Amino acid sequence: MADDSTIEAQSGKILTRDDVAEKLHLTADTAGQLIARTGKGIYLCRRTCIFERDLDSFLSSLRGGSGEEK
């Protein structure tokens, strides 16, 4: 099996609720609510997860699509 056939290579890194909490400095419960709000959350092995690209896309849309402050 080639390295590019793994799930991570095909779809990006999968973040757990705890990973999101650490990345965004949130509590685990708040991170879980954020994942649910994206509508892109997945449930793997009894854990709430999200693809990093989906989280980044959602956060970008909250910022208005650009990182610039007005």
Steps between C-alpha positions, in 0.01 A plus 500: 500500500643838401552775757256729319214255558472571873203697627722786619670533161166504322304730728741679732565476868217392730470702822326373811297725725801524732730595210261780401480616863880517525541669161242772572549528878146383579351256747429154361123560528522828308715334233237227465230762456711677237549175308124438513430853373719446194271222380815315389570301817552126482471237770787249514552245776257682731686830453390819330748595226533736207734527204745784553418649158128514593578673829730749328236570235231559764725731704592692184133554419443635852781748441341615176727300271818692570733537795495878481344701780279795413 
